[in-house]
Every structure is written in C-alpha cells, then in structure tokens.
Amino acid sequence: ALEMQLTPVLALLRSTLDQLQEKDTAQIFTQPVDIKEVPDYLEFISHPMDFSTMRSKLESHSYRSVADLEADFNLMVSNCLLYNAKDTVFHRAALRLRDLGGAILRHAQRQATNTG
Ligand SMILES: CCOC(=O)c1ccc2c(c1)NC(=O)[C@@H](C)N2
C-alpha cells in the first residue's frame, strides 16, 4: 500500500544519505560553501549543493526516489570538481567521494527496487 511504500523509501533515503556523508571525513561538504570565504564561487557555480541542504530536502519530501537523491549528490560533487583545481585537497576529496558514493547509491537502488 502507499503508506507502507513511502515509509521504507524515506528510511532508505535517510540511511543512504547518512552513509554518503560518512565518507566526507574532512567534512568539506557538510554546509554550503561560504560565499564570504569564497566570494567568486557563484560566478562559476549556478546551483550550489551540500549535505545539509540535501537533508532538508529529504525531510521535506523533495526526494521521491534514490535517483532524486543521487542527482543532488552528483551536483554537489560536480560543483566541487568544477570550481577547485585538480591539485587541491577539495578536488581530490570530490573524486574520492564520487567513487565511494557510487557503490553506496548502487546498493540503495537495489534495495529500493526489491522493496518497491
Ligand atoms: C573557511 C574556508 O572554507 C572554505 O574556503 C571552503 C570550505 C568548504 C568547501 C570549500 C571551501 N570549497 C568547496 O568546493 C566545498 C566542497 N567545500
């Protein structure tokens, strides 16, 4: 039934987001990039994304599927790869998060398919 279906999806999305955020050990994706610290950031990045924003969107039912969550995760990683030069800690952290996150998202999609 719909109410049964929605509960597992929300719980699955929350668990997936928690697992993704665990991989951000430097916690550079925890909050939005601070425009006071990085004044030119919005000249390059039109749609900023971070884990706190993703969590708010999740709790306000903005994500209806693993794919919806994955889209914002990929946006967050892509923004970091675009703005930061290849020889920076930020760029390297984004590559690592992308690779570790990929496995987590594939597993979550399998669970969603099995539940649904
Ligand atoms: C206190 C200074 O913090 C930053 O300059 C800073 C802090 C966090 C950042 C970031 C910059 N850039 C980024 O692309 C994303 C991933 N994280």
The ligand as an ORCA input file, in Angstrom:
! r2SCAN-3c Opt
* xyz 0 1
  C      36.767     28.617      5.844
  C      37.149     28.497      4.411
  O      36.367     27.431      3.849
  C      36.466     27.316      2.506
  O      37.067     28.085      1.790
  C      35.751     26.163      1.959
  C      35.098     25.294      2.823
  C      34.427     24.202      2.317
  C      34.420     23.978      0.928
  C      35.074     24.874      0.071
  C      35.735     25.973      0.589
  N      35.022     24.645     -1.279
  C      34.309     23.657     -1.833
  O      34.313     23.458     -3.068
  C      33.439     22.814     -0.962
  C      33.425     21.388     -1.420
  N      33.796     22.907      0.419
*
